[in-house]
Amino acid sequence: MKKVLAALAAASLLAACSSGTNANSGSSGDNQTLTIASVDQGSIEPLVEAFKAANPGVTINLTTSGADAHQQQIRTQLASGTGPDVMSVWPGNGNPGATYVLAKPGYLLDLSDRPWASRLPESFQKLAQYEGKTYNGLFGLNGIGAVYNDEAMTKAGLTAPGTWTDLLAFCKAAKDKGTPAYALGIQDNWVTQLAAYALVATTVYSADKEFDTKMAAGQATFAGSPWTTAMAKYEEMNSAGCFQRSPLSTSYEASQTLAATGKTLGIIQGNWVVALLKGKNPSGKFTMKALPATDDAAQFLMPAAAGMGYGVNAKAKNKELAIKFVDFVMSPQGMKTITEAQGSLPTLPDAGTTVDPGLAELTTFVNDNRTVPFMDQLWPNAKVQQTLLSGLQEVFSSQATADEVLKDMDTDYKAGA
């Protein structure tokens, strides 16, 4: 599934909970100090404060970074023995920071005996486990769609599109008013996948819910499948002016600012972005809708699946406190704190989370079983996703075609685990 904050001096980290891309990830080794590396900027901070309040005397050294930086660094840190005690870990197998990828070489601590592990819904358990053992505290369910700035939409006199034809007309009308429809920050390459996944959910899975099973059995491929339709629609949105100028030179954080301040009418993102938009515009209201991909709204599906969780370094300097922190994340108090701050739905039913009203449509799609997993979570290796991310950047810079990217993804997929 975020974000960039200014770097803080290491000295300040020792004094209190802090965050920054250059924060020290080391630990003092005492049993009251915990190091955490997170990508949950904007939602991890209140959770950390709640944990500290429940555990007086504990010091938290918190480092936050964007997903790209975290994924690039975490495996190297774990392999070299310099990793944090607790870290953001993605479900399944889709990227270098995912459960399977980190658990297979023994970098994560087995958390199977924790009281919450057996209570996770079955669909989440398989994404939190590797070879039957649980390594990831998955606390929230996230979805991907179009998030609109309600005030900006009212000012523009426009309403959220309900069909693909409406979407193209919406983009034209927004562009004519000088306010692009959607902010797109694909300078951070992980962002490239989100609009694609939102389109793929409907174009691929509405007609074939078994597509992943067929892929695994060698009976389907990316190239030649409705993935080509989704990719073509993504390119058509760009050609139609649905995004601001130069998405490739726009960072994820900059795209948040565009959407939060009404420089665009919205953003195509995960629901986690709502909390970040409100951080930049506290009085703003934001509403998430399914991204239209066809002219039949009854076909629409939304990507929705377990979001990032937290795992414990198998070589953590303070394993006991690290486990205690993950247990807190998965407790009703902790889960309520982080899911409300993040704007996600809780994975356990007793969290008592008050769901942001702007996520009503996502909640309905989840309750009506009109969702599909994030596509990469069921791919056999992390390379497939990386090829998609870099490939989409090349498509936007006219260095590759969508068909070439899909063929490369097929090659990586067939390489297996």
C-alpha positions in Angstrom: 0.0 0.0 0.0 2.8 6.0 2.0 4.3 9.4 2.6 7.3 11.5 3.2 8.1 13.6 6.3 11.1 15.9 6.9 14.1 14.2 8.5 14.7 14.8 12.2 17.9 14.7 14.2 18.8 11.4 15.8 19.1 13.2 19.2 15.4 14.1 19.2 14.5 10.5 18.5 16.0 9.4 21.8 14.0 11.9 23.7 10.5 11.1 22.4 8.5 9.5 19.6 9.7 11.1 16.4 9.5 10.4 12.7 11.6 11.1 9.6 13.2 9.5 6.7 16.7 9.8 8.2 15.8 8.6 11.7 18.1 6.2 13.4 16.8 2.7 13.2 19.1 1.3 15.8 18.1 0.3 19.3 19.8 1.0 22.6 19.2 -2.6 23.6 17.4 -1.8 26.9 14.0 -3.4 27.6 12.2 0.0 27.6 13.3 1.2 24.1 11.6 0.0 20.9 12.5 0.9 17.3 9.7 0.9 14.7 10.0 1.5 10.9 6.6 2.3 9.4 5.0 3.6 6.2 1.8 4.5 8.1 2.5 8.2 8.3 -0.4 10.1 9.9 -1.8 7.0 11.6 1.1 5.3 13.3 1.8 8.4 15.4 -1.5 8.3 17.5 -1.0 4.5 17.9 2.5 5.0 19.3 1.2 7.7 21.7 -1.5 5.4 22.9 1.0 2.5 23.4 3.3 4.8 25.4 0.4 6.0 27.5 -0.5 2.4 28.3 3.2 1.6 29.0 4.8 4.4 31.0 8.5 4.7 30.7 8.7 3.2 27.2 10.7 5.1 24.6 9.8 4.7 20.9 12.2 5.5 18.2 9.9 5.8 15.1 11.1 6.1 11.5 8.5 6.7 8.8 9.2 6.6 5.1 7.4 6.1 1.8 6.6 2.6 0.5 9.4 2.7 -2.1 12.1 3.6 0.4 10.9 1.1 3.0 10.8 -1.8 0.5 14.2 -1.0 -0.8 15.8 -0.7 2.7 14.0 -3.2 5.0 15.3 -6.5 3.6 18.9 -5.1 3.5 18.6 -3.9 7.1 17.2 -7.2 8.3 19.9 -9.2 6.5 22.7 -7.0 8.0 21.3 -7.1 11.5 20.5 -3.4 11.6 16.7 -3.7 11.2 14.2 -2.2 13.5 12.4 -4.2 16.2 9.0 -3.8 14.5 8.3 -2.9 10.9 5.5 -2.4 8.4 5.0 -5.7 6.5 2.7 -6.1 3.5 0.3 -9.1 3.2 1.0 -12.0 0.9 3.8 -12.0 -1.7 3.5 -8.9 -3.8 6.6 -6.8 -3.0 10.0 -6.9 -1.3 8.5 -6.0 2.0 5.7 -8.6 2.0 5.1 -11.5 4.4 6.2 -14.4 2.3 9.3 -12.6 1.0 10.6 -11.6 4.5 9.4 -14.8 6.4 11.0 -17.3 3.9 14.6 -16.3 4.8 13.8 -16.2 8.5 13.8 -12.4 9.0 10.4 -12.4 10.8 9.5 -13.7 14.2 6.8 -16.4 14.4 3.7 -14.9 16.0 1.4 -17.9 15.7 1.0 -18.2 19.5 -0.4 -14.7 19.9 -4.1 -14.6 20.9 -5.2 -12.6 17.8 -3.5 -14.9 15.2 -6.2 -17.5 15.2 -9.0 -14.9 15.2 -8.0 -13.3 11.9 -10.6 -14.1 9.1 -9.4 -17.0 7.0 -8.9 -14.9 3.9 -6.5 -12.7 6.0 -4.8 -15.6 7.7 -3.3 -17.0 4.5 -1.9 -13.5 3.7 -0.4 -13.2 7.2 1.2 -16.6 7.2 4.1 -18.4 5.5 4.0 -22.2 5.6 1.2 -22.2 8.1 2.9 -19.9 10.6 1.7 -16.3 11.3 4.2 -13.5 10.9 2.1 -10.4 10.3 -0.4 -8.5 12.5 -2.9 -7.4 9.8 -5.1 -4.8 11.5 -7.0 -3.1 8.6 -8.9 -3.7 5.4 -8.2 -1.1 2.7 -9.8 -0.4 -0.6 -8.8 1.5 -3.8 -11.0 4.0 -5.6 -11.5 7.6 -6.5 -11.4 10.0 -3.5 -13.2 13.3 -4.1 -12.7 16.7 -2.4 -16.4 17.5 -1.7 -15.8 21.3 -1.5 -13.8 21.3 -4.7 -16.5 19.3 -6.5 -19.2 21.7 -5.3 -17.2 24.7 -6.4 -16.7 23.1 -9.8 -20.4 22.3 -10.0 -19.6 18.6 -10.8 -20.7 15.3 -9.4 -18.7 12.0 -9.2 -19.0 10.0 -12.5 -21.1 6.9 -12.4 -20.0 5.2 -15.7 -17.0 5.1 -17.9 -18.6 7.5 -20.4 -19.4 9.8 -17.6 -15.8 9.6 -16.3 -14.3 10.8 -19.6 -16.9 13.7 -19.7 -16.1 14.5 -16.1 -12.4 14.7 -16.9 -13.1 17.1 -19.9 -15.4 19.3 -17.8 -12.9 19.5 -15.0 -10.0 20.3 -17.3 -12.1 23.0 -19.0 -12.6 24.6 -15.6 -8.9 24.6 -15.0 -9.1 22.0 -12.2 -7.9 18.5 -13.3 -10.1 15.6 -12.1 -7.4 13.5 -10.4 -4.0 14.1 -8.8 -1.5 11.4 -9.9 1.9 11.3 -8.2 3.8 8.5 -10.0 7.2 9.9 -9.3 6.8 7.4 -6.5 6.5 4.3 -8.6 4.2 2.3 -6.2 1.4 4.8 -7.0 1.3 3.8 -10.6 -0.5 0.5 -9.8 -3.5 2.0 -8.0 -5.5 3.4 -10.9 -4.6 0.2 -12.8 -5.9 -2.0 -10.0 -9.1 0.1 -9.7 -9.7 -0.5 -13.5 -8.6 -4.1 -13.5 -11.1 -5.0 -10.7 -14.0 -4.4 -13.0 -12.6 -5.1 -16.4 -11.0 -8.4 -15.5 -12.8 -9.8 -12.5 -16.4 -8.8 -13.1 -16.5 -11.4 -15.9 -14.1 -13.9 -14.4 -13.8 -14.2 -10.6 -11.5 -17.2 -11.2 -8.9 -15.3 -13.2 -6.2 -15.7 -10.4 -6.8 -19.4 -10.2 -6.5 -19.7 -14.0 -3.3 -17.7 -13.9 -1.8 -20.0 -11.3 -2.8 -23.0 -13.4 -1.2 -21.6 -16.5 -4.6 -21.2 -18.2 -4.5 -17.4 -18.4 -1.9 -14.6 -19.0 -1.8 -10.9 -18.5 -1.1 -10.3 -22.2 -4.2 -11.0 -24.2 -6.5 -10.9 -21.2 -8.8 -8.0 -20.2 -5.7 -6.6 -18.4 -5.1 -5.1 -21.9 -8.5 -3.3 -21.7 -7.7 -1.9 -18.2 -4.2 -0.6 -19.4 -5.8 1.0 -22.4 -8.3 2.8 -20.3 -5.6 4.0 -18.0 -3.8 5.5 -21.0 -7.1 6.9 -22.3 -7.6 8.7 -19.0 -4.2 10.3 -19.3 -4.8 11.3 -22.9 -8.2 12.7 -21.9 -6.6 15.0 -19.4 -7.9 13.2 -16.3 -4.7 14.0 -14.4 -2.6 17.1 -13.7 0.3 18.0 -15.9 3.4 15.8 -15.6 2.4 13.0 -13.2 5.9 11.6 -13.5 7.4 14.6 -11.8 4.7 14.7 -9.1 5.4 12.9 -5.8 2.9 11.1 -3.7 3.0 13.8 -1.1 2.6 16.5 -3.7 -0.4 14.7 -5.2 -2.0 14.7 -1.7 -1.6 18.5 -1.5 -3.2 19.0 -5.0 -6.3 17.0 -3.9 -6.5 18.3 -0.4 -6.4 22.0 -1.4 -8.7 21.7 -4.4 -6.1 22.1 -7.1 -7.6 18.8 -8.4 -11.1 17.5 -7.7 -9.8 14.3 -6.3 -7.2 11.5 -6.3 -7.2 7.8 -7.2 -5.8 6.2 -4.1 -6.3 3.8 -1.2 -8.7 4.9 1.6 -5.7 5.5 3.8 -5.2 8.8 1.9 -8.3 10.3 3.5 -6.5 10.8 6.8 -3.6 12.4 5.0 -5.8 14.7 3.0 -7.5 15.8 6.3 -4.1 16.4 7.8 -3.5 18.9 5.0 -7.0 20.3 5.0 -8.6 19.7 8.5 -11.9 21.2 7.5 -12.2 19.3 4.3 -14.6 16.4 3.6 -13.6 13.6 1.2 -15.7 10.9 -0.3 -14.5 7.6 -1.8 -16.3 6.1 -4.8 -15.6 3.1 -7.1 -13.7 4.2 -10.2 -15.9 3.5 -13.2 -14.4 1.2 -15.8 -17.5 0.3 -17.9 -20.9 1.8 -18.6 -22.7 -0.8 -16.4 -22.5 0.2 -12.8 -23.8 -3.2 -11.7 -20.5 -4.7 -12.9 -18.3 -2.5 -10.8 -15.9 -4.1 -8.3 -13.4 -2.4 -6.0 -10.0 -3.7 -5.0 -10.2 -4.3 -1.2 -8.0 -6.5 0.9 -5.9 -6.6 4.0 -3.6 -3.6 4.2 -0.2 -3.5 5.7 0.4 -4.9 9.1 3.3 -5.1 11.6 5.8 -7.8 12.0 8.6 -8.4 14.5 12.3 -8.7 13.5 13.5 -12.2 14.3 16.7 -10.6 15.6 14.9 -7.8 17.5 17.0 -6.3 20.3 13.8 -6.1 22.4 11.6 -9.0 21.3 9.4 -8.9 24.4 8.5 -5.2 23.9 8.2 -5.7 20.1 5.6 -8.5 20.6 3.8 -6.4 23.1 3.5 -3.6 20.6 2.1 -5.8 17.9 -0.3 -7.3 20.4 -1.4 -3.7 21.2 -1.9 -3.0 17.5 -4.2 -6.0 17.3 -6.1 -5.2 20.5 -9.5 -3.4 20.4 -7.9 -0.2 21.7 -5.0 -0.3 19.3 -7.0 -1.4 16.3 -9.6 1.3 16.9 -6.9 3.9 17.2 -5.0 3.1 14.0 -7.9 2.3 11.8 -9.8 5.5 12.7 -6.6 7.5 12.2 -6.0 5.7 8.9 -9.6 5.5 7.7 -9.5 1.8 7.2 -11.9 -1.0 8.3 -10.8 -3.3 11.2 -9.9 -6.9 10.5 -11.4 -8.1 13.9 -15.0 -7.4 14.7 -14.6 -6.2 18.3 -12.4 -3.1 17.5 -15.3 -0.7 17.8 -13.9 1.5 15.0 -16.0 4.4 13.9 -15.7 4.3 10.1 -15.3 7.6 8.3 -18.6 8.5 6.6 -16.7 9.2 3.4 -16.0 5.5 3.1 -19.7 4.5 3.0 -19.5 3.2 -0.6 -16.4 1.1 0.2 -18.1 -0.4 3.2 -21.1 -1.3 1.0 -18.9 -2.9 -1.6 -17.2 -5.0 1.1 -20.5 -6.0 2.8 -22.0 -6.9 -0.6 -18.9 -9.0 -1.6 -18.2 -6.8 -4.6 -14.5 -6.7 -4.0 -11.4 -8.5 -5.2 -8.0 -8.7 -3.5 -5.2 -6.4 -4.4 -3.9 -8.1 -7.5 -0.2 -8.4 -6.4 -1.1 -10.2 -3.2 -1.6 -13.5 -5.0 1.3 -13.3 -7.5 4.0 -15.9 -7.0 6.9 -13.4 -6.5 7.6 -9.7 -5.9 9.2 -9.2 -9.4 5.8 -9.2 -11.2 4.7 -6.1 -9.3 8.0 -4.3 -9.7 7.8 -4.9 -13.5 4.3 -3.4 -13.5 5.4 -0.4 -11.5 8.5 0.5 -13.5 6.7 -0.5 -16.7 3.8 1.9 -16.1 6.3 4.7 -15.6 7.8 3.8 -18.9 4.4 3.8 -20.5 3.7 7.3 -19.2 7.1 8.4 -20.5 6.5 6.7 -23.9 9.4 4.4 -23.4 7.3 1.2 -23.5 3.9 0.0 -24.6 1.3 -1.5 -22.3 1.5 -4.8 -24.3 5.2 -4.9 -23.7 4.8 -4.4 -20.0 2.1 -7.2 -19.7 4.4 -9.6 -21.6 7.2 -8.9 -19.2 4.9 -9.5 -16.3 4.0 -12.8 -17.8 7.6 -13.8 -18.0 8.2 -12.8 -14.3 5.0 -14.6 -13.3 6.0 -17.8 -15.0 9.3 -17.8 -13.2 7.3 -18.8 -10.1 8.3 -18.3 -6.5 
